[in-house]
Amino acid sequence: MKYIRSNSLKRLFSFKRRSFDSDSENSTPHAKCVEGFQETEKFQRPKWKCFSFEEIYEATNGFSSENLVGRGGFAEVYKGVLGKTGQKIAVKRITRGGREDERREKEFLMEIGTIGHVSHPNVLSLLGCCIDNGLYLVFIFSSRGSVASLLHDLNQAPLEWETRYQIAIGTAKGLHYLHKGCQRRIIHRDIKSSNVLLTQDFQPQISDFGLAKWLPSQWSHHSIAPIEGTFGHLAPEYYTHGIVDEKTDVFAFGVFLLELISGKKPVDASHQSLHSWAKTIIKEGEIERLVDPRIEEDFDIKQLHRIAFAASLCIRSSSPCRPSMIENRY
């Protein structure tokens, strides 16, 4: 049974088709804002396309269980290959949930509206979507998987220090772009190692914008309810008061840096948070105790101190005391 397309979906995709069908490279001036698309003097045509259900069904071999590469929240992710071009893709299928369908449709629209015009080497770009027989987002397939899958899989060789360092730098650049480089600020709200994917050459790409928000440039903070995200990454002001801004992402990025350094998960089996454990060690000045024992002494001491120092600033309890991403990215 097909999803019932709401007025929002109809408006969004009729708007999308008009932008592609235009004979001119420049679309009609004063384009209206549709579910997260910013109103501009000249609408810049998005790069993503509308896929048919047949295309993505064939690409994923009928959403075969063998092609399932991830599951979480309201979605499943399948790898596939487009028949016409041979391009490897990842298809995010929004799962159905009865009374939750309206909420999932809204989040689907918000995710498209948020990342539809994002373009940065360290942010996963949207290839397209499909609204036939369900709701689907299509991305370029990240062949290395997520940072989490490589950090915590004991059956694989540990990530080399230089790779970890470059992942830290690239992720910082991508997050800075989201905060300051877009036409409107994007607050991700769920920065974590499982949401940072890696290309074949280990370039990090921030993904999963299901919780992301656009905030007006003049706002310094915004109250969000209910609280959403991942325990261990949530900034104190967020999980206690629901206040979110760029510094919410900065806190999560600090936890991400500690995860890269230590190879530990954000919350261990005893429910101790990684940032609480690391704060004590950093305060005592024993930075080398943070390092993942699997890489032994094969790391650059200057780079270690640099990342650990950045992490210690990012995980400060007071939001104003944390650095912005422009200070973290180099």
Number of C-alpha atoms within 10 A of each C-alpha: 6 9 13 14 13 12 8 14 18 12 13 19 15 11 15 17 12 13 19 15 9 12 9 9 10 12 18 15 12 11 16 14 14 17 17 17 18 17 13 12 12 12 18 15 16 15 14 17 15 16 17 13 17 12 14 26 15 14 24 22 15 13 19 12 10 10 17 17 14 13 13 8 8 16 17 17 20 25 26 26 19 15 12 8 7 10 12 17 21 25 29 23 20 20 18 16 11 7 8 11 16 14 11 19 21 15 18 20 19 21 21 21 20 25 22 19 19 20 17 17 16 25 24 26 21 22 19 19 23 21 19 16 13 17 21 23 22 25 19 19 21 21 16 16 20 22 24 20 14 19 23 15 10 10 7 10 11 16 17 12 20 13 13 20 20 14 23 23 18 22 27 24 24 22 28 22 22 26 25 16 16 14 12 16 20 26 23 25 27 25 29 25 23 18 19 24 27 22 17 11 9 19 21 31 25 28 22 18 22 22 15 18 21 17 18 12 13 6 8 10 15 12 12 14 11 8 16 14 16 13 12 19 27 22 26 17 16 21 17 10 12 16 18 23 24 25 27 26 25 29 28 27 27 28 30 27 28 26 27 26 26 20 21 18 20 23 16 11 7 6 9 13 18 20 25 14 13 23 15 11 15 18 10 9 10 11 16 18 13 20 22 21 14 14 16 8 12 12 18 12 11 9 13 18 14 14 19 22 14 20 29 20 18 28 29 19 13 14 20 9 12 22 19 18 23 14 11 23 17 11
